[in-house]
Amino acid sequence: MEKVYFCTKNDFKTNKAYKSLKSSYPNLKIKRKGCLGKCKTCKQCPFTLVDGKVVKSETGKELYSKLNKRILKESV
């Protein structure tokens, strides 16, 4: 996993996931961007772009869990 981008327009849904990932994995490139161009997804649910691919979930907590599992899986 190289880059994880969070949309600032989706910030109210992903703020905790962003902060938790940022503190747990300071060596990863985790950033907020103005608009990621996924407006339909952004309006529906929490999401992030991981290496250019959308990762979405029902809640911010679930999003963090998915990303955490993915990071751990790739680090093995």
TAWO-V63944 format. One record per residue. N is the residue number from 1. RES is the residue in one letter. PHI is phi in whole degrees, -180 to 180 (999 if undefined). BURIAL is + if it has 24 or more other ideal C-beta (glycine too) atoms within 12 Angstrom, else -. Layout:
BEGIN
N;RES;PHI;BURIAL / N;RES;PHI;BURIAL
END
This chain:
BEGIN
1;M;999;+ / 2;E;-103;- / 3;K;-132;- / 4;V;-126;+ / 5;Y;-117;+ / 6;F;-112;+ / 7;C;-80;+ / 8;T;-69;- / 9;K;-71;- / 10;N;-99;+ / 11;D;-59;- / 12;F;-65;- / 13;K;-96;+ / 14;T;-119;+ / 15;N;-57;- / 16;K;-66;- / 17;A;-63;+ / 18;Y;-61;+ / 19;K;-64;- / 20;S;-65;- / 21;L;-64;+ / 22;K;-60;- / 23;S;-79;- / 24;S;-77;- / 25;Y;-131;- / 26;P;-66;- / 27;N;-84;- / 28;L;-86;+ / 29;K;-86;- / 30;I;-120;+ / 31;K;-137;- / 32;R;-102;+ / 33;K;-124;- / 34;G;-58;- / 35;C;-143;- / 36;L;-98;+ / 37;G;77;- / 38;K;-119;+ / 39;C;-59;- / 40;K;-62;- / 41;T;-66;+ / 42;C;-60;+ / 43;K;-73;- / 44;Q;-87;- / 45;C;-160;+ / 46;P;-65;+ / 47;F;-154;+ / 48;T;-151;+ / 49;L;-105;+ / 50;V;-115;+ / 51;D;50;- / 52;G;86;- / 53;K;-110;- / 54;V;-74;+ / 55;V;-123;+ / 56;K;-130;+ / 57;S;-156;+ / 58;E;-78;- / 59;T;-134;- / 60;G;-65;+ / 61;K;-64;- / 62;E;-66;- / 63;L;-63;+ / 64;Y;-59;+ / 65;S;-61;- / 66;K;-61;+ / 67;L;-67;+ / 68;N;-62;+ / 69;K;-61;- / 70;R;-65;+ / 71;I;-64;+ / 72;L;-63;- / 73;K;-63;- / 74;E;-76;- / 75;S;-82;- / 76;V;-82;-
END
